[in-house]
Amino acid sequence: MMRQTPLRRLFLFVGLMFVAAAFPHSEAFSPQLERAEPKDIVGTYSAVLFDSALGNGIQRIAVLDKEGDGFRFEPHAPEFEYKIIRQLSGQEALRRAQSYLAATPELWKTQISSIRGASGEVLGYEVRPLYERTAFGTDDVLDVFYRVRGETVFIHMRLIDSIERLFQSSGGAYE
């Protein structure tokens, strides 16, 4: 039996690192968004209803996660800031998403976008709230991006800088 010297162990370790680096990892990528219509939402979905504790209710979004596609959406937030309702038809998931977003009085309308993976396949749909411009100076107050890691699509959401400053200058409340 061959004796392992420290130098030999080092070469073995470095060699294993090179071999590991040569094999593909689950690389992160950012899905692309494309405008969509309600009629496009067919199949079975989970409704991911995400509301950050910040922003007095305007920092909320809904994502319709297409079931059975090998991906799942998960907000990058504590569990108390979101809920997931599973096994809904596309139209029922959309109805729940729009109802959830309508709880904010300043809501003007919702905007639907498909969330597409690296190969162009639809992973789900974003249902984004747009607000009355007179309330915040802009209709879109959110900065949302998605990051895929393995089979999880992480949802990152924050208020855009101008709205964040508005809340900070008013002590966290708006009128």
Secondary structure per residue as TSV (DSSP state, phi and psi in degrees):
chain	resnum	aa	ss	phi	psi
A	1	M	-	360.0	136.6
A	2	M	-	-78.9	137.0
A	3	R	-	-84.4	133.8
A	4	Q	-	-87.9	114.6
A	5	T	-	-93.8	160.5
A	6	P	H	-56.5	-38.3
A	7	L	H	-67.0	-40.9
A	8	R	H	-65.3	-39.6
A	9	R	H	-62.9	-40.0
A	10	L	H	-62.3	-45.8
A	11	F	H	-63.3	-39.4
A	12	L	H	-63.2	-44.6
A	13	F	H	-62.4	-47.7
A	14	V	H	-62.5	-40.8
A	15	G	H	-61.8	-43.1
A	16	L	H	-63.9	-36.4
A	17	M	H	-63.7	-42.2
A	18	F	H	-65.5	-40.2
A	19	V	H	-64.4	-43.7
A	20	A	H	-63.1	-37.9
A	21	A	H	-68.7	-25.5
A	22	A	H	-75.2	-24.1
A	23	F	S	-87.5	144.7
A	24	P	-	-67.8	141.3
A	25	H	-	-104.6	172.3
A	26	S	-	-79.1	94.5
A	27	E	-	-79.0	147.1
A	28	A	-	-82.7	141.9
A	29	F	B	-145.2	161.5
A	30	S	-	-104.0	120.3
A	31	P	-	-63.7	156.5
A	32	Q	E	-98.3	146.9
A	33	L	E	-108.4	140.2
A	34	E	E	-135.3	139.0
A	35	R	E	-56.0	143.4
A	36	A	-	-139.1	168.1
A	37	E	-	-115.4	154.6
A	38	P	G	-54.1	-35.5
A	39	K	G	-64.7	-19.0
A	40	D	G	-73.5	-19.2
A	41	I	-	-88.1	90.5
A	42	V	-	-123.4	151.7
A	43	G	S	109.1	-159.2
A	44	T	E	-112.9	136.5
A	45	Y	E	-136.1	158.7
A	46	S	E	-104.9	134.8
A	47	A	E	-93.3	117.6
A	48	V	E	-100.1	110.3
A	49	L	E	-106.0	110.9
A	50	F	E	-117.1	121.7
A	51	D	E	-136.7	108.1
A	52	S	-	-67.5	149.6
A	53	A	S	-67.7	-17.3
A	54	L	S	-91.1	157.3
A	55	G	S	92.3	11.5
A	56	N	T	48.5	38.9
A	57	G	T	93.4	-9.3
A	58	I	-	-88.7	-11.6
A	59	Q	S	-94.3	70.5
A	60	R	E	-140.7	151.6
A	61	I	E	-153.0	158.1
A	62	A	E	-123.3	138.7
A	63	V	E	-126.2	131.6
A	64	L	E	-98.5	111.0
A	65	D	E	-91.7	114.5
A	66	K	E	-65.8	121.7
A	67	E	T	-81.4	147.6
A	68	G	T	82.0	9.3
A	69	D	S	-99.0	1.0
A	70	G	S	89.2	-3.2
A	71	F	-	-118.6	151.7
A	72	R	E	-136.6	141.0
A	73	F	E	-91.0	139.2
A	74	E	E	-145.3	121.9
A	75	P	E	-63.6	141.2
A	76	H	S	-85.1	76.1
A	77	A	S	-164.1	165.0
A	78	P	-	-62.8	150.8
A	79	E	G	-59.4	-25.7
A	80	F	G	-75.8	-6.0
A	81	E	G	-95.9	2.7
A	82	Y	E	-153.7	161.3
A	83	K	E	-140.1	153.7
A	84	I	E	-124.1	126.2
A	85	I	E	-110.9	118.7
A	86	R	E	-98.2	165.4
A	87	Q	E	57.8	53.2
A	88	L	E	-112.4	146.1
A	89	S	E	-65.4	159.5
A	90	G	H	-55.4	-45.5
A	91	Q	H	-71.2	-34.5
A	92	E	H	-68.4	-40.3
A	93	A	H	-62.5	-41.7
A	94	L	H	-65.3	-43.0
A	95	R	H	-59.8	-44.3
A	96	R	H	-65.6	-39.8
A	97	A	H	-62.5	-46.9
A	98	Q	H	-66.7	-37.4
A	99	S	H	-64.4	-41.2
A	100	Y	H	-62.1	-44.2
A	101	L	H	-72.3	-27.5
A	102	A	T	-70.7	-8.1
A	103	A	T	-66.7	-15.4
A	104	T	S	-91.6	121.3
A	105	P	T	-59.6	-27.8
A	106	E	T	-82.2	0.3
A	107	L	E	-60.7	130.4
A	108	W	E	-96.3	-54.3
A	109	K	E	-162.8	173.7
A	110	T	E	-110.7	153.9
A	111	Q	E	-121.4	128.5
A	112	I	E	-104.7	131.3
A	113	S	E	-133.8	141.3
A	114	S	E	-80.1	145.7
A	115	I	E	-107.8	115.2
A	116	R	E	-109.5	139.6
A	117	G	-	-79.0	-174.1
A	118	A	T	-60.4	-31.6
A	119	S	T	-94.9	5.9
A	120	G	S	90.5	-1.4
A	121	E	-	-73.3	148.4
A	122	V	E	-79.3	120.6
A	123	L	E	-92.4	-23.8
A	124	G	E	171.3	-166.7
A	125	Y	E	-134.4	140.1
A	126	E	E	-97.4	131.4
A	127	V	E	-114.6	103.5
A	128	R	E	-103.0	134.2
A	129	P	E	-78.6	138.7
A	130	L	E	-118.5	135.4
A	131	Y	E	-108.2	161.8
A	132	E	-	-58.4	129.0
A	133	R	H	-60.2	-30.7
A	134	T	H	-67.0	-21.9
A	135	A	H	-78.3	-40.4
A	136	F	H	-131.0	-1.0
A	137	G	S	85.4	-6.6
A	138	T	S	-153.8	155.7
A	139	D	S	-87.9	-26.1
A	140	D	-	-110.1	108.6
A	141	V	-	-101.1	-0.9
A	142	L	E	-107.3	145.5
A	143	D	E	-112.5	106.2
A	144	V	E	-122.1	133.4
A	145	F	E	-142.1	158.3
A	146	Y	E	-119.3	142.2
A	147	R	E	-134.2	121.9
A	148	V	E	-94.5	129.0
A	149	R	E	-134.7	108.4
A	150	G	T	67.3	-124.5
A	151	E	T	-102.7	11.0
A	152	T	E	-106.7	132.1
A	153	V	E	-105.1	108.3
A	154	F	E	-83.7	133.2
A	155	I	E	-100.0	121.2
A	156	H	E	-111.4	129.5
A	157	M	E	-140.2	139.1
A	158	R	E	-153.1	165.2
A	159	L	E	-75.3	148.2
A	160	I	-	-65.4	157.9
A	161	D	H	-55.3	-44.6
A	162	S	H	-63.3	-37.4
A	163	I	H	-73.9	-38.2
A	164	E	H	-58.1	-45.3
A	165	R	H	-64.0	-38.0
A	166	L	H	-58.9	-45.5
A	167	F	H	-67.9	-40.4
A	168	Q	H	-64.8	-40.0
A	169	S	H	-72.4	-23.2
A	170	S	T	-99.9	11.2
A	171	G	T	76.5	19.1
A	172	G	T	94.8	1.3
A	173	A	-	-121.9	157.5
A	174	Y	-	-131.8	159.6
A	175	E	-	-120.5	360.0
